[in-house]
Amino acid sequence: MSSHAATIDHHHDATTSTGIPNKKLLWWAFLASDCMFFGALISTHLVYRLNPPPGNAIPTQVFNIELTSFSTFILLMSSLLMALAVNAIQKGNIRSTRTMLLGTMFFGCIFLGGQVYEFAHFVAVKKMTLSNSIFGSTFYTLTGTHGTHVAIGVLLLGMMYVRTFKPAHGESGLLRNFAHLAAVCTVMAVSFIWLVPSGIEAIYGAPVGELLSHHAVPFGIGAVALAVVFWFARSGGEVEFGEKNAIDVEAIGLYWHFVDIVWIIIFTAVYLLEYL
């Protein structure tokens, strides 16, 4: 921990009239508006659920509750890693912060991969699309919007991770940072678009060799991008990012925890309620 750790207040800002840092206040205002947005989508789903029209999809015949429960558990565990990342940066532990950020991103990608597989399976096998039933319309709109929020959160975490490598002295290296972020985003995209869905298919009996050959190109691109990420992370020099940036990590943490809480509500209202 740095010698000036005790002088940094990570929760209050004496320069503001509210005592709350402006960055955190802005995030709270955004999340409050997002609460109303998700409230409208969840309410719409619940209202149409009470009076389903003829030919509406039967949720219990469509859902794979075991897979969704696993994805829910993974997303909740990502909140723990996010909290550990905030705790690490507050102590000035950059290495641990990077590890926890990467872990949070990886768990987020597992959740997104489960959703990609779920959507593809519902359309191809269960024949439930966005337009052929009211349930499909409200389901895909609600869960798809949440998935978009998770993807945005993963991107924000990736940007914060790359930011932790900014050198304390010398040029900012904008092009280098862009390449680093591109490599991180490529790895994550390959993970939730191809790798995780393929893993789920393998669990359900799909031939592993066929999956690997079918997605050989994206897997190869992902492997190269992963090597680039490790190459960029090899530097051990002094960095500008530190304990003073704890508010930035905490702000993203607020967003991530909000996304997790919203999913708990969605999982209960959309999935579990159908089995009661």
Buried (B, 14 or more C-beta within 10 A) or exposed (E): EEEEEEEBEBEEBEEEEEEBBEBBBEBEEBBEEBEEEBEEBBEBBEEBBEEBEEEBBEBEEBBBBEBBEBBBEBBBBBBBBBBBBBBBBBBBBBEBBBBBBBBBBBBBBBBBBBBBBBBEBBBEEBEBEBEBBBBBBBBBBBBBBBBEBBBEBBBBBBBBBBBBBBBEEEEEEEEBBEBBBBBBBBBBBBBBBBBBBBBBBBEEEBEEEEBEEBBEEBBEBBEEBBEBBEEBBEEEEEBBBBBBBBBBBBBBBBBBBBBBBBBEEBBEBBBBEBEE
